[in-house]
Amino acid sequence: MSFLFPPSISAQDSIQRRLMFLAGIFLFLYSAALTLSPAVRVHSWAADFRWQHWMGYFGWLAGFSLLYRQLNHLSPDHDPYLLPIASLLSGWGLLTIWRLDNFLGLRQTLWMILGLAVIYLLLKFPHWIDALRRYKYIWLSAGLGLTALTFFFGTYPGGDGPRLWLGCCGLYIQPSEPLKLLLIIYLAAYLAGQVYITLSLPQLLAPTLILAGAAIALLVAQEDLGTATLIIAIYTIVVYLASARRRVLGISLGLLLAAAIAGYAIFPVIRVRVDTWLNPWLDPGGNSYQLVQSFLAIATGRIFGTGPGLGSPGLIPVAQSDFIAASISEEMGLIGLVGILLLVGLFVFRTFSIAMRAANNFHRFLAAGLGCYFAIQSILIIGGNIRILPLTGVALPFVSYGGSSLLTTFTALGLLLVISSNEETASPELPRLRPYLVTGAAIAGALMVLALAAGWWSVVRSDDLQFRTDNLRWTIHERYVPRGSLLDRTNRPISITTEQPGSYTRSLLYPALGTTIGYSDPIFGKGGLEAGLDGYLSGLQGNAASTVWLAEWIYGQPPSGLDVRLSIDLDLQSRADAALAGKIGAAVILHAKTGEVLAIASQPSFDPNLMDEKWEEWRNDPDAPLLNRVTQGAYPPGSILGPFLYARVKPTLDRDPEQLSYSLDGKTLACARAAAVPLTWETVVAAGCPGALVDWARVCRMARCTIYFWISVSSARLNSNSPRLPPRLTNPWQTPFWHPSGSQA
């Protein structure tokens, strides 16, 4: 890429040139991975590749290449780190937005080009920065007036939402974004005079509080509370850096806490955000939905991520703006999110370095204020994504979607580049070091806390969160990864995966077993054996750990599922279902020697293949077809207790059976079938005669019989045949229900 980022005569250009080259290579590889991701997902080259995002990449490449050339020509002594960091963050965010929505990606590309043009104009006419200082009141008043217009002409680009934008002809601007920048310029210009720094604190703050208070009041009235919080924080830190008075921090912190308490009591939006922050698990499908989905995305990414284009960040609401950090974390993992934090930290460090060497106090306070703006806004939005802070709705600088935000951050970048180019004329006056050191340490500490919290979600909580029922990523995996089949004892298929990669669906071939086999449905979730055996059917259990890890690392998916062979015999099952046809009841056929369940019938049943069409009908059916009458019904055990009671009382029996039937409430209960002669206790047991049961119950002491029946006798559950897995993969742990039977054919 030498022709794109050619060397210049600047002494520091070699650093900037190498960094721009690395940023270009990283984004090129990221774009290539996005292009190939559909083929990776379906494990085939016969896929619809992604191409649209290359418009964004080449737009980024051309724009930053031109700006790089002009920057070296117009300001050869600028800071060599600012442009590479900003270019990498903006390119990374741009490609992520293209990956989520092509239309929004195109709009963001156009806004990026406009932002680069603004930077060029600032470099071409650096004296504009003096005009910003000279007319500080006019600029800030214009920003306040523009923000106030949203009360009368405000709109929301999405149609229904907070009316915080001004728009015309398809273009929208959010006035609160440039207002933040104008406030920093105003504060830097006002505090630049050394005479003001010697004033008492009330004298120092009084003039600034009027305009800053007006800005905060406007934002609170709009219920744009995230931006209001950001402005309070920026105001506090800029004044502290200029005055070195720690009381500013204490007073502002107290006011911020008081405002938070009052806001919680007054504004429902604050109350909801604080409640969901304190306990997002109370309402994961309602008010906490966005936050919980952010956790699930970060947990899915683990350490290395699913890979570009292989995750499902689109499941997060507003993924392209408020939750773009979580979107990146899902596909780039903890490494990607920590990388963003490191880039933000390095960018802020460079702004403080520029401030320390600035030519005058205005440049110094402006550079430091802009650095704090980037840091605080990044901390607020990333902290909101990982539950360190309540959600604020501010944008991640350079990364999040939003024309107003991107244009504002690029303007701030242009100002920093201009300031860094004037360092050779720096005044001998040294700034107060302690406020800068304290602020820098606080920002570094906050970024470290964010990195640790991200590690908590992506490593410690990853396994727990990935298997939550509201993590719909499993439904997407099952569209691309074949799920294992359920087979009867003779390997005849019962439930299989059909269609092609990308559109796999689950099909139950024997619908009468619906209540037992259950379903695996993207809308209704999982039930029955599809849920109980999900680990094996989805390939996460039964496969070697290396197989699972390799599939997730290469494809961002679990491996192909394993088939599971059940003990059910479809021939016996069909006979049991035929016997119950048209009736309401249940039947179980057990193997007399092994206890295996050979048939398990429940009528009426339901067909999982028709759940989308008949779910409501089944729910309202008085015959309850969704109920598994075998496992969920309660029945008197009747003559099935005969063998157990007989085994218990046999040593004490001293006579032959006499009374075979039994009368209860005027009804006579007879033997299930005629008892064979001569009558013995064994023939009576085989005939299911209730009179014998009554005799045995009288002989047996009930306490001992109860203990014997409920504790000594194993419960009969659904067994499986021997596994068909290779010996080295056979799981030694086996339950009475089932066992994996082999790899997906």
ZAMARGU-4260 file (C-alpha; in steps of 0.2 Angstrom, whole numbers, plus 5000, padded with zeros to 4 digits):
<rodrens>
0) 5000/5000/5000 | 5015/5012/4998 | 5006/5021/4984 | 4991/5024/4995 | 5002/5030/5010
5) 5018/5037/5002 | 5032/5042/5013 | 5035/5061/5016 | 5049/5072/5023 | 5041/5072/5040
10) 5052/5065/5053 | 5037/5056/5061 | 5029/5050/5045 | 5037/5033/5046 | 5027/5029/5062
15) 5011/5035/5054 | 5014/5027/5038 | 5017/5010/5045 | 5002/5011/5056 | 4990/5017/5042
20) 4997/5002/5032 | 4993/4990/5046 | 4975/4998/5048 | 4973/4995/5029 | 4978/4977/5030
25) 4967/4973/5045 | 4952/4981/5037 | 4956/4972/5020 | 4957/4955/5029 | 4941/4959/5039
30) 4932/4963/5022 | 4938/4947/5014 | 4932/4937/5029 | 4915/4946/5028 | 4914/4941/5009
35) 4918/4923/5013 | 4908/4921/5028 | 4892/4914/5019 | 4903/4900/5011 | 4910/4896/5029
40) 4893/4895/5036 | 4886/4882/5023 | 4903/4873/5022 | 4902/4875/5003 | 4908/4887/4989
45) 4891/4887/4982 | 4885/4902/4992 | 4880/4920/4990 | 4895/4929/4994 | 4895/4947/5002
50) 4901/4960/4991 | 4892/4977/4996 | 4904/4981/5010 | 4919/4983/4998 | 4911/5000/4994
55) 4914/5005/5012 | 4931/4998/5012 | 4937/5007/4996 | 4928/5023/5001 | 4938/5022/5018
60) 4954/5018/5008 | 4952/5032/4996 | 4947/5045/5009 | 4960/5042/5021 | 4973/5040/5008
65) 4969/5057/5002 | 4968/5064/5019 | 4985/5056/5023 | 4993/5065/5009 | 4986/5082/5012
70) 4990/5080/5031 | 5008/5077/5027 | 5008/5092/5015 | 4998/5105/5026 | 5004/5100/5043
75) 5020/5089/5043 | 5023/5091/5061 | 5006/5083/5067 | 5004/5069/5080 | 5008/5053/5070
80) 4996/5042/5080 | 4979/5051/5079 | 4975/5048/5061 | 4979/5029/5061 | 4969/5026/5077
85) 4954/5036/5071 | 4955/5028/5054 | 4955/5010/5061 | 4941/5013/5073 | 4930/5022/5060
90) 4934/5008/5047 | 4930/4994/5059 | 4914/5002/5064 | 4910/5006/5046 | 4912/4987/5040
95) 4902/4982/5055 | 4888/4993/5050 | 4889/4986/5032 | 4888/4969/5039 | 4872/4973/5049
100) 4863/4984/5036 | 4869/4988/5018 | 4859/5004/5017 | 4865/5011/5034 | 4883/5006/5029
105) 4881/5016/5013 | 4875/5031/5023 | 4889/5030/5035 | 4901/5029/5021 | 4894/5046/5014
110) 4895/5054/5032 | 4913/5047/5034 | 4918/5056/5017 | 4910/5072/5023 | 4919/5071/5039
115) 4936/5069/5030 | 4932/5084/5020 | 4929/5094/5036 | 4946/5088/5043 | 4954/5094/5026
120) 4946/5111/5028 | 4952/5113/5045 | 4970/5108/5040 | 4968/5120/5025 | 4962/5135/5035
125) 4970/5132/5053 | 4966/5150/5058 | 4947/5144/5060 | 4952/5138/5077 | 4956/5156/5082
130) 4938/5161/5076 | 4931/5147/5087 | 4939/5155/5102 | 4935/5173/5097 | 4917/5170/5094
135) 4914/5157/5108 | 4898/5164/5114 | 4890/5165/5097 | 4895/5147/5093 | 4888/5140/5109
140) 4872/5151/5107 | 4870/5144/5090 | 4871/5126/5096 | 4859/5130/5110 | 4847/5138/5097
145) 4848/5123/5085 | 4845/5111/5099 | 4830/5121/5105 | 4823/5120/5087 | 4820/5101/5090
150) 4805/5106/5102 | 4796/5113/5087 | 4803/5104/5072 | 4810/5088/5079 | 4808/5072/5071
155) 4814/5054/5072 | 4823/5046/5057 | 4815/5029/5062 | 4797/5036/5062 | 4792/5033/5080
160) 4804/5038/5094 | 4812/5053/5103 | 4811/5068/5092 | 4829/5074/5094 | 4833/5076/5076
165) 4831/5090/5063 | 4829/5083/5045 | 4825/5088/5028 | 4825/5078/5011 | 4831/5062/5019
170) 4846/5070/5029 | 4845/5071/5048 | 4856/5079/5061 | 4855/5078/5080 | 4860/5095/5087
175) 4865/5088/5104 | 4880/5080/5095 | 4889/5096/5089 | 4883/5105/5105 | 4895/5094/5115
180) 4909/5100/5104 | 4904/5118/5105 | 4903/5117/5124 | 4921/5111/5125 | 4927/5125/5114
185) 4917/5138/5124 | 4925/5131/5141 | 4942/5130/5134 | 4941/5148/5127 | 4934/5155/5143
190) 4946/5146/5154 | 4961/5150/5143 | 4964/5167/5152 | 4976/5165/5167 | 4967/5179/5176
195) 4951/5168/5178 | 4960/5154/5185 | 4965/5165/5200 | 4947/5169/5204 | 4937/5160/5218
200) 4927/5145/5213 | 4910/5154/5212 | 4918/5168/5202 | 4926/5156/5190 | 4910/5145/5188
205) 4896/5158/5187 | 4898/5163/5169 | 4900/5145/5163 | 4886/5138/5173 | 4874/5149/5164
210) 4877/5142/5147 | 4881/5125/5152 | 4866/5124/5163 | 4855/5130/5148 | 4862/5116/5138
215) 4859/5103/5152 | 4841/5110/5154 | 4837/5108/5136 | 4844/5090/5135 | 4834/5086/5151
220) 4818/5093/5144 | 4821/5083/5128 | 4824/5067/5140 | 4841/5065/5131 | 4848/5061/5148
225) 4863/5052/5141 | 4870/5067/5133 | 4866/5078/5148 | 4876/5066/5159 | 4890/5067/5147
230) 4890/5086/5146 | 4890/5087/5165 | 4905/5075/5166 | 4915/5085/5152 | 4911/5101/5161
235) 4917/5095/5177 | 4934/5088/5170 | 4938/5103/5159 | 4935/5115/5174 | 4946/5104/5185
240) 4960/5103/5172 | 4960/5121/5170 | 4958/5126/5189 | 4966/5111/5198 | 4953/5113/5211
245) 4947/5096/5218 | 4932/5104/5225 | 4925/5104/5208 | 4925/5086/5207 | 4917/5084/5224
250) 4903/5096/5220 | 4900/5090/5203 | 4899/5072/5209 | 4887/5077/5223 | 4876/5086/5210
255) 4877/5071/5198 | 4871/5059/5212 | 4857/5071/5217 | 4852/5073/5199 | 4852/5054/5196
260) 4840/5052/5212 | 4829/5066/5206 | 4829/5059/5188 | 4824/5041/5195 | 4809/5049/5204
265) 4803/5060/5189 | 4808/5052/5173 | 4801/5035/5169 | 4815/5032/5156 | 4828/5034/5169
270) 4818/5023/5181 | 4817/5009/5168 | 4836/5010/5164 | 4841/5010/5182 | 4830/4995/5186
275) 4836/4985/5171 | 4854/4989/5176 | 4852/4983/5194 | 4843/4967/5189 | 4841/4964/5170
280) 4836/4946/5173 | 4819/4950/5180 | 4812/4955/5163 | 4824/4948/5150 | 4810/4948/5137
285) 4804/4965/5140 | 4813/4981/5147 | 4829/4971/5149 | 4829/4963/5132 | 4842/4974/5124
290) 4854/4973/5139 | 4852/4954/5140 | 4854/4951/5121 | 4870/4961/5123 | 4876/4949/5137
295) 4872/4935/5126 | 4882/4942/5111 | 4897/4945/5121 | 4896/4927/5129 | 4894/4920/5112
300) 4910/4928/5106 | 4920/4921/5120 | 4939/4925/5118 | 4942/4925/5100 | 4924/4928/5093
305) 4914/4918/5080 | 4923/4927/5066 | 4918/4941/5055 | 4901/4938/5047 | 4898/4922/5057
310) 4889/4928/5072 | 4871/4935/5074 | 4873/4952/5081 | 4857/4957/5072 | 4848/4949/5086
315) 4853/4964/5097 | 4841/4979/5095 | 4850/4994/5088 | 4866/4984/5086 | 4873/4997/5074
320) 4873/5011/5086 | 4870/5009/5105 | 4876/4991/5105 | 4890/4991/5092 | 4903/4986/5105
325) 4893/4970/5109 | 4891/4967/5090 | 4910/4968/5088 | 4913/4957/5103 | 4902/4943/5097
330) 4912/4941/5080 | 4929/4947/5086 | 4928/4941/5104 | 4935/4948/5120 | 4951/4951/5110
335) 4941/4963/5099 | 4933/4973/5113 | 4949/4974/5123 | 4957/4980/5106 | 4944/4994/5105
340) 4948/4999/5123 | 4966/5000/5120 | 4964/5011/5105 | 4953/5022/5115 | 4966/5023/5129
345) 4980/5027/5117 | 4970/5040/5108 | 4966/5049/5124 | 4984/5047/5130 | 4990/5056/5114
350) 4977/5070/5116 | 4984/5073/5134 | 5002/5073/5127 | 4996/5086/5114 | 4988/5096/5128
355) 5004/5096/5138 | 5014/5103/5123 | 5001/5115/5116 | 5006/5132/5111 | 4994/5141/5123
360) 4981/5138/5136 | 4966/5138/5124 | 4974/5124/5113 | 4979/5115/5129 | 4962/5115/5137
365) 4953/5111/5120 | 4965/5096/5117 | 4962/5089/5135 | 4943/5093/5134 | 4942/5083/5117
370) 4952/5069/5124 | 4940/5068/5139 | 4925/5069/5128 | 4931/5053/5118 | 4935/5044/5134
375) 4920/5048/5144 | 4908/5044/5129 | 4917/5028/5126 | 4916/5023/5144 | 4898/5027/5145
380) 4893/5017/5130 | 4904/5002/5133 | 4900/5002/5151 | 4882/5001/5147 | 4884/4986/5135
385) 4892/4976/5149 | 4882/4982/5164 | 4895/4992/5173 | 4884/5008/5170 | 4866/5010/5166
390) 4862/5012/5147 | 4864/5030/5141 | 4861/5029/5122 | 4877/5039/5117 | 4887/5034/5102
395) 4904/5025/5103 | 4916/5038/5095 | 4921/5034/5077 | 4913/5017/5078 | 4894/5019/5080
400) 4882/5023/5066 | 4876/5040/5066 | 4880/5055/5054 | 4879/5068/5067 | 4891/5059/5079
405) 4903/5054/5066 | 4904/5072/5059 | 4907/5079/5076 | 4920/5066/5081 | 4929/5070/5064
410) 4928/5088/5067 | 4936/5085/5084 | 4950/5075/5076 | 4953/5089/5064 | 4955/5101/5078
415) 4967/5090/5087 | 4978/5088/5072 | 4978/5107/5070 | 4983/5109/5088 | 4997/5095/5087
420) 5004/5104/5072 | 5008/5120/5082 | 5018/5112/5096 | 5034/5120/5090 | 5028/5137/5095
425) 5023/5131/5113 | 5024/5144/5126 | 5037/5141/5141 | 5022/5141/5153 | 5020/5124/5160
430) 5003/5117/5164 | 4998/5110/5181 | 5003/5092/5180 | 4993/5084/5194 | 4975/5087/5187
435) 4981/5079/5170 | 4989/5064/5179 | 4974/5061/5190 | 4962/5062/5176 | 4973/5051/5165
440) 4975/5038/5179 | 4956/5038/5182 | 4952/5035/5163 | 4965/5021/5162 | 4958/5013/5178
445) 4940/5014/5170 | 4946/5006/5154 | 4954/4992/5164 | 4938/4989/5174 | 4928/4988/5157
450) 4941/4975/5150 | 4939/4965/5166 | 4920/4966/5165 | 4920/4961/5147 | 4930/4946/5152
455) 4917/4941/5165 | 4904/4940/5152 | 4914/4932/5138 | 4924/4919/5149 | 4916/4916/5166
460) 4898/4918/5161 | 4899/4912/5144 | 4893/4894/5145 | 4879/4898/5156 | 4872/4912/5145
465) 4875/4903/5128 | 4862/4889/5134 | 4848/4901/5140 | 4832/4898/5131 | 4831/4916/5126
470) 4847/4915/5116 | 4840/4913/5099 | 4857/4910/5091 | 4854/4891/5092 | 4840/4893/5080
475) 4852/4901/5067 | 4865/4887/5070 | 4852/4874/5067 | 4848/4882/5050 | 4866/4878/5045
480) 4872/4863/5055 | 4862/4847/5053 | 4855/4841/5070 | 4856/4823/5074 | 4842/4811/5071
485) 4832/4801/5083 | 4830/4783/5079 | 4820/4768/5085 | 4829/4752/5092 | 4831/4745/5074
490) 4838/4762/5067 | 4822/4767/5059 | 4821/4786/5059 | 4809/4795/5070 | 4814/4813/5069
495) 4826/4820/5056 | 4834/4835/5049 | 4828/4840/5031 | 4831/4853/5017 | 4848/4861/5013
500) 4862/4870/5023 | 4855/4887/5027 | 4837/4881/5028 | 4838/4865/5038 | 4821/4861/5047
505) 4816/4848/5059 | 4804/4834/5054 | 4795/4821/5064 | 4792/4806/5054 | 4780/4798/5066
510) 4768/4812/5072 | 4759/4801/5085 | 4775/4802/5096 | 4774/4821/5097 | 4771/4822/5115
515) 4786/4811/5119 | 4799/4816/5105 | 4794/4835/5107 | 4800/4848/5095 | 4814/4860/5091
520) 4806/4875/5084 | 4813/4893/5082 | 4797/4901/5089 | 4792/4888/5102 | 4809/4882/5108
525) 4813/4864/5113 | 4802/4851/5121 | 4802/4833/5125 | 4817/4822/5120 | 4822/4835/5108
530) 4826/4846/5123 | 4832/4832/5135 | 4845/4825/5122 | 4849/4842/5115 | 4867/4841/5120
535) 4870/4826/5109 | 4858/4831/5095 | 4867/4848/5093 | 4884/4840/5093 | 4890/4849/5109
540) 4890/4833/5119 | 4897/4816/5114 | 4910/4823/5102 | 4928/4825/5107 | 4932/4842/5115
545) 4944/4846/5101 | 4931/4842/5088 | 4919/4855/5096 | 4932/4868/5098 | 4939/4866/5080
550) 4921/4868/5073 | 4918/4883/5084 | 4934/4891/5080 | 4934/4888/5061 | 4915/4890/5057
555) 4908/4899/5072 | 4896/4884/5074 | 4895/4868/5084 | 4899/4852/5075 | 4886/4841/5066
560) 4874/4833/5079 | 4875/4815/5084 | 4861/4802/5081 | 4853/4795/5096 | 4845/4777/5096
565) 4830/4775/5107 | 4823/4759/5115 | 4807/4762/5106 | 4801/4749/5094 | 4790/4757/5080
570) 4780/4741/5077 | 4775/4740/5095 | 4772/4759/5096 | 4760/4758/5081 | 4750/4744/5089
575) 4749/4754/5105 | 4743/4770/5096 | 4731/4760/5087 | 4724/4753/5103 | 4722/4770/5110
580) 4715/4778/5094 | 4700/4789/5097 | 4702/4787/5116 | 4709/4798/5130 | 4723/4789/5139
585) 4741/4782/5140 | 4750/4766/5137 | 4767/4760/5141 | 4775/4744/5135 | 4791/4738/5145
590) 4803/4725/5141 | 4800/4712/5155 | 4818/4708/5158 | 4828/4725/5155 | 4814/4737/5159
595) 4817/4746/5142 | 4802/4756/5136 | 4797/4748/5120 | 4782/4759/5117 | 4775/4775/5125
600) 4758/4781/5119 | 4748/4796/5124 | 4732/4801/5116 | 4726/4813/5110 | 4743/4819/5104
605) 4749/4833/5093 | 4760/4834/5077 | 4776/4845/5080 | 4777/4848/5061 | 4761/4859/5062
610) 4765/4869/5077 | 4765/4886/5068 | 4747/4882/5061 | 4739/4874/5076 | 4747/4879/5092
615) 4733/4890/5098 | 4720/4877/5093 | 4729/4864/5103 | 4732/4876/5118 | 4713/4879/5119
620) 4708/4861/5115 | 4699/4854/5131 | 4706/4836/5127 | 4724/4844/5130 | 4734/4836/5116
625) 4749/4845/5122 | 4749/4835/5138 | 4760/4819/5139 | 4748/4808/5148 | 4762/4795/5152
630) 4774/4807/5160 | 4763/4821/5166 | 4747/4811/5170 | 4742/4804/5187 | 4734/4787/5188
635) 4730/4774/5201 | 4743/4760/5199 | 4730/4746/5200 | 4735/4728/5197 | 4753/4734/5191
640) 4757/4733/5209 | 4753/4715/5210 | 4771/4708/5207 | 4779/4720/5219 | 4766/4717/5233
645) 4767/4698/5230 | 4786/4698/5231 | 4785/4707/5248 | 4772/4696/5256 | 4775/4679/5248
650) 4785/4672/5263 | 4770/4676/5275 | 4756/4668/5264 | 4749/4652/5271 | 4734/4649/5261
655) 4728/4649/5243 | 4719/4664/5235 | 4700/4664/5238 | 4692/4681/5233 | 4697/4687/5216
660) 4686/4702/5213 | 4683/4717/5225 | 4668/4728/5228 | 4670/4746/5231 | 4655/4759/5232
665) 4643/4747/5224 | 4655/4743/5210 | 4663/4726/5207 | 4681/4726/5201 | 4685/4709/5192
670) 4701/4702/5186 | 4708/4709/5170 | 4707/4692/5162 | 4701/4674/5168 | 4714/4667/5180
675) 4722/4650/5175 | 4717/4635/5185 | 4722/4628/5197 | 4722/4645/5206 | 4739/4650/5213
680) 4745/4666/5219 | 4756/4667/5203 | 4741/4664/5191 | 4731/4677/5201 | 4745/4690/5199
685) 4746/4686/5180 | 4727/4689/5178 | 4727/4706/5187 | 4714/4701/5200 | 4711/4716/5213
690) 4704/4704/5227 | 4722/4697/5229 | 4729/4714/5230 | 4717/4718/5244 | 4722/4702/5253
695) 4741/4706/5251 | 4738/4724/5257 | 4730/4717/5273 | 4744/4706/5276 | 4758/4719/5272
700) 4761/4732/5285 | 4758/4748/5274 | 4773/4758/5281 | 4785/4744/5275 | 4776/4742/5259
705) 4777/4760/5255 | 4795/4761/5259 | 4798/4746/5248 | 4788/4752/5233 | 4795/4770/5233
710) 4813/4767/5237 | 4818/4750/5233 | 4810/4749/5216 | 4819/4759/5202 | 4808/4770/5191
715) 4805/4764/5174 | 4812/4777/5161 | 4815/4778/5143 | 4831/4767/5140 | 4842/4766/5125
720) 4852/4753/5116 | 4870/4751/5115 | 4879/4766/5107 | 4885/4766/5089 | 4899/4778/5093
725) 4918/4773/5091 | 4925/4766/5107 | 4936/4782/5110 | 4921/4793/5109 | 4909/4783/5120
730) 4903/4792/5135 | 4905/4781/5150 | 4891/4790/5159 | 4874/4783/5154 | 4857/4787/5161
735) 4841/4775/5160 | 4834/4787/5146 | 4845/4786/5131 | 4863/4786/5124 | 4871/4794/5109
740) 4872/4781/5095 | 4884/4789/5082 | 4889/4803/5071 | 4877/4811/5059 | 4877/4801/5043
</rodrens>
